[in-house]
Amino acid sequence: MARMYPQPMRPDTRSHAERKLYAALQEQLPHDYVIFHSVAWQVRDTAAGVRDGETDFCIAHPDLGILLVEVKGGYIRYDGRTGRWFSNENEIKDPFLQGREAKYSLLEKLKEMRHWRDRWITVGHAAAFPDVAVEGDLGLEAPRELILDASDMANLAGWVNQALRFLQADRPDDSPLGRRGIKELVDLLSPSWDLRPLLDCAGLGSSVGGREA
């Protein structure tokens, strides 16, 4: 089973499609995959100030790289004339634009850290439509290899592997995440911490001093 963050899924997750995909990813992907659900970050931009970044799923493998996945459930429709996306006739955000923005935002965040600064790693984005069937590409920015549909839900390990290998470049300086990279990613996207109250030394001293002079 894949390692999920958070585990279990947050109970306030409203999207049925995300809940379904979370359970399937956890069950089907092997233990070397680490998956983050509903993660957000902030990137400092000297010109524009702080910019937000977020993704529905961040799937990481020590040898294959990082895949960001935007999930849209229900009946999906796109109007090419207006450039608008719909789910069950409700207008939604463009999942490929969301994924592209999240990818570059995460890369900027990673490059702030010394471990990632001088490395070339595979980071890409994809869209998941787990309730519908997709035949072929959905546009120049939406190749079928980077689209998960209902038919892929029974073989998510195969789909994720295919998507990451589709994204990989043949570069001499390409370096896998490795175990160290996975740990750094966990520390960045889902750190554990413990904030303890400061000890009131003055108050403690007055109560332990023994007897008064």
C-alpha positions as CSV (number, residue, x, y, z in Angstrom):
1,M,0.0,0.0,0.0
2,A,1.1,3.5,-0.7
3,R,2.1,5.9,2.1
4,M,-0.6,8.5,2.4
5,Y,-0.4,12.0,3.8
6,P,-2.7,12.7,5.7
7,Q,-3.7,9.3,6.9
8,P,-6.6,8.9,7.1
9,M,-8.1,11.3,4.6
10,R,-9.5,14.5,6.2
11,P,-13.2,13.9,7.1
12,D,-14.2,17.3,5.6
13,T,-13.2,16.3,2.0
14,R,-16.4,17.0,0.1
15,S,-15.4,15.7,-3.4
16,H,-16.6,12.2,-4.0
17,A,-14.2,11.8,-6.8
18,E,-11.2,12.7,-4.6
19,R,-12.4,10.3,-1.9
20,K,-12.7,7.5,-4.4
21,L,-9.3,8.2,-5.9
22,Y,-7.6,8.5,-2.5
23,A,-8.8,5.0,-1.5
24,A,-7.8,3.5,-4.8
25,L,-4.4,5.0,-4.8
26,Q,-3.7,3.9,-1.3
27,E,-4.8,0.3,-2.1
28,Q,-3.2,-0.1,-5.5
29,L,0.1,1.7,-5.4
30,P,3.0,-0.1,-3.7
31,H,4.8,1.1,-0.6
32,D,7.6,3.0,-2.4
33,Y,5.0,5.6,-3.6
34,V,4.3,8.6,-1.3
35,I,1.0,10.4,-1.9
36,F,-0.1,13.8,-0.5
37,H,-3.7,14.8,-0.7
38,S,-5.0,18.4,-0.7
39,V,-1.6,20.1,-0.1
40,A,-1.0,23.8,-0.2
41,W,2.1,26.0,0.0
42,Q,3.2,29.7,-0.4
43,V,5.9,31.0,-2.7
44,R,7.6,34.3,-2.1
45,D,7.8,36.4,-5.3
46,T,9.9,39.6,-5.0
47,A,7.8,41.3,-7.7
48,A,4.2,40.0,-6.9
49,G,4.5,39.2,-3.2
50,V,3.4,35.8,-1.8
51,R,1.6,33.5,-4.2
52,D,-0.4,30.5,-3.2
53,G,0.0,27.0,-4.7
54,E,-2.0,23.9,-4.2
55,T,-2.9,20.5,-5.7
56,D,-5.4,17.8,-5.2
57,F,-2.8,15.0,-5.2
58,C,1.0,15.0,-5.3
59,I,2.3,11.5,-6.1
60,A,6.0,10.9,-5.6
61,H,8.2,8.0,-6.4
62,P,12.0,7.8,-5.6
63,D,13.0,6.7,-9.1
64,L,10.3,8.2,-11.4
65,G,9.6,11.7,-10.0
66,I,6.6,13.8,-9.0
67,L,3.1,13.9,-10.5
68,L,0.6,16.5,-9.5
69,V,-3.0,15.5,-10.3
70,E,-6.1,17.7,-10.4
71,V,-9.4,15.8,-9.9
72,K,-12.7,16.6,-11.5
73,G,-15.7,14.3,-10.9
74,G,-19.1,13.8,-12.6
75,Y,-20.0,14.5,-16.2
76,I,-17.2,16.7,-17.7
77,R,-17.8,19.1,-20.6
78,Y,-15.5,21.7,-22.2
79,D,-16.7,24.5,-24.5
80,G,-13.9,25.2,-27.0
81,R,-15.4,28.5,-28.2
82,T,-15.5,30.1,-24.7
83,G,-12.7,28.1,-23.1
84,R,-15.0,27.1,-20.2
85,W,-15.1,23.8,-18.3
86,F,-18.1,22.2,-16.7
87,S,-18.8,19.4,-14.3
88,N,-22.5,18.3,-14.2
89,E,-23.3,21.7,-15.8
90,N,-21.5,23.6,-13.0
91,E,-18.6,25.7,-14.2
92,I,-15.2,24.5,-12.9
93,K,-11.6,25.6,-13.2
94,D,-9.5,24.3,-16.1
95,P,-7.7,21.3,-14.5
96,F,-4.7,21.5,-16.9
97,L,-4.2,25.2,-16.2
98,Q,-4.5,24.4,-12.4
99,G,-1.9,21.6,-12.8
100,R,0.5,23.7,-14.8
101,E,0.4,26.6,-12.3
102,A,0.8,24.1,-9.4
103,K,3.8,22.5,-11.1
104,Y,5.8,25.7,-11.6
105,S,4.8,27.0,-8.2
106,L,6.0,23.7,-6.5
107,L,9.3,23.8,-8.5
108,E,9.9,27.4,-7.3
109,K,9.3,26.2,-3.7
110,L,11.6,23.3,-4.1
111,K,14.4,25.5,-5.5
112,E,14.3,27.6,-2.4
113,M,15.8,24.5,-0.6
114,R,19.4,23.6,-0.8
115,H,18.7,19.9,-1.5
116,W,16.8,20.7,-4.7
117,R,18.6,23.9,-5.9
118,D,21.0,22.4,-8.4
119,R,19.1,19.3,-9.4
120,W,17.0,18.4,-12.4
121,I,14.0,16.2,-11.4
122,T,10.9,15.1,-13.2
123,V,7.9,17.1,-12.1
124,G,4.7,17.0,-14.2
125,H,0.9,17.5,-14.0
126,A,-2.1,15.5,-15.0
127,A,-5.9,15.5,-14.8
128,A,-8.2,12.8,-13.3
129,F,-11.7,12.3,-14.5
130,P,-12.6,9.1,-12.6
131,D,-16.3,9.1,-13.5
132,V,-16.1,9.2,-17.3
133,A,-14.4,7.6,-20.3
134,V,-11.9,9.5,-22.4
135,E,-10.8,8.5,-25.9
136,G,-7.6,10.1,-27.2
137,D,-6.2,13.5,-26.5
138,L,-8.4,16.4,-25.2
139,G,-6.2,19.1,-26.7
140,L,-2.6,20.1,-27.3
141,E,-2.1,20.6,-23.6
142,A,-4.0,17.5,-22.6
143,P,-2.4,14.3,-24.1
144,R,-4.2,11.0,-23.2
145,E,-1.1,9.8,-21.3
146,L,-1.7,12.5,-18.7
147,I,-5.4,11.8,-18.3
148,L,-6.9,9.4,-15.8
149,D,-10.4,8.2,-16.6
150,A,-12.8,5.5,-15.3
151,S,-11.0,2.7,-17.2
152,D,-7.7,3.5,-15.5
153,M,-9.2,3.1,-12.0
154,A,-8.6,-0.6,-11.9
155,N,-4.9,-0.2,-12.8
156,L,-3.7,3.0,-11.1
157,A,-0.1,1.7,-10.7
158,G,0.1,1.2,-14.4
159,W,-1.3,4.6,-15.2
160,V,0.9,6.5,-12.8
161,N,4.0,4.7,-14.1
162,Q,3.0,5.5,-17.7
163,A,2.4,9.2,-16.9
164,L,5.7,9.6,-15.1
165,R,7.7,7.9,-17.8
166,F,5.9,10.0,-20.4
167,L,7.1,13.1,-18.5
168,Q,10.7,11.9,-18.0
169,A,13.4,13.6,-20.1
170,D,16.6,12.0,-21.4
171,R,19.0,14.4,-19.7
172,P,22.5,13.6,-18.5
173,D,21.8,15.7,-15.3
174,D,18.4,14.1,-14.5
175,S,18.6,12.8,-11.0
176,P,16.0,10.7,-9.2
177,L,14.5,11.8,-5.9
178,G,15.8,8.8,-4.0
179,R,15.0,8.1,-0.4
180,R,16.6,11.4,0.7
181,G,14.4,13.4,-1.8
182,I,11.2,11.6,-0.6
183,K,12.1,12.5,3.0
184,E,12.7,16.1,2.0
185,L,9.4,16.2,0.2
186,V,7.6,14.8,3.2
187,D,9.3,17.4,5.5
188,L,8.2,20.2,3.1
189,L,4.6,19.2,2.3
190,S,3.5,17.4,5.5
191,P,5.9,18.2,8.3
192,S,5.3,17.0,11.9
193,W,6.0,19.5,14.7
194,D,5.3,20.1,18.4
195,L,4.9,23.5,19.9
196,R,5.3,23.5,23.6
197,P,4.6,26.3,26.0
198,L,7.6,28.2,27.5
199,L,8.5,27.4,31.1
200,D,7.7,30.2,33.4
201,C,11.0,30.2,35.3
202,A,10.2,33.1,37.5
203,G,6.9,31.6,38.7
204,L,8.4,28.2,39.1
205,G,11.3,29.6,41.3
206,S,8.9,31.4,43.7
207,S,7.0,28.2,44.4
208,V,10.0,25.8,44.9
209,G,12.3,28.0,47.0
210,G,11.5,26.3,50.3
211,R,11.0,28.7,53.1
212,E,11.1,32.4,53.3
213,A,13.9,34.3,55.1
